[in-house]
Every structure is written in C-alpha cells, then in structure tokens.
Amino acid sequence: MGKNKKNIDWSEAKKRCCLTQGDIHMAKELGMTPKSLVKNIPSPSQSWKAPVKVWVRDLYEEKFGKVKSNPDKGDEPKTKKEQKTTRMDENLPF
C-alpha cells in the first residue's frame, strides 16, 4: 500500500504541475516531495513566481550544472535544407 500511495502522489503532482517524466526524475534527485511541488504552484496573483516545471529545472541546473534532456521535447531531426543552412553558417569566418 505504501508504494502504491507514493506512485499516486507523484502522478497527481505530474498532472497538476504539467511535468514530464524527466522533470519528475529531476525533482526526485533534488529530494523534493510531490507535496512540495504542488504547494509551489503559483497562483494568478503570483505573477513573479515561475511555473513548477521551470523552477525544478532551474534548481537542478544550479545544483548539478546541467539539465537532463527532455525526451518529450527531444531534438527533432532537421530537414536537409536546415542541415545545409546550419553547415553553411558554421563555415562563415565571422
């Protein structure tokens, strides 16, 4: 029962905070709990406060120096034209 309850808590936090599995993994590595994530959802009057997803990524980058790549938003393969343009831009002397 204890393990199932924890999974339910994390899935609830994932849904309410619009997080990906990578964001959940980063939050767990930072030692956060689902309750702390849900408590930090900014209200409409807190426009200065970053969304939980951005907050977790910023804290992770601050602590570990890099953010894990997000499989949901992965690097999409570029078209041949975009690849050619990129290669041409890299060869410019300035």
Secondary structure, DSSP 8 states (H G I E B T S, - for coil): -HHHHHHHHHHHHHHHTT--HHHHHHHHHTT--HHHHHHT---TT-TTS--HHHHHHHHHHHHHSS----GGG------HHHHHHHHHHHT---
